[in-house]
């Protein structure tokens, strides 16, 4: 029997993809936002494809803010963009 692959939806393009291919922003129980590179941090998470177009769509529609129920500072989006460039 094959192991089940966890799938998450991108907030930018709204496509379902394997969790390992996505990048995660997490809001910790204390309310701080951070980029979760390992996907193991506790808290509410939001997933995005590691593509510039998805990040722009999510920023424009404020999808990440709605998903995490808190405002997202612009520097976190810049950190996300830098991480995408580092992985390519």
Secondary structure, DSSP 8 states (H G I E B T S, - for coil): ------EEE-TTT--EEEGGGEEEEEE-TTS-EEEESSS--SSEEEEEESSHHHHHHHHHHTHHHHHHTS---HHHHHHHHHHHHHH-
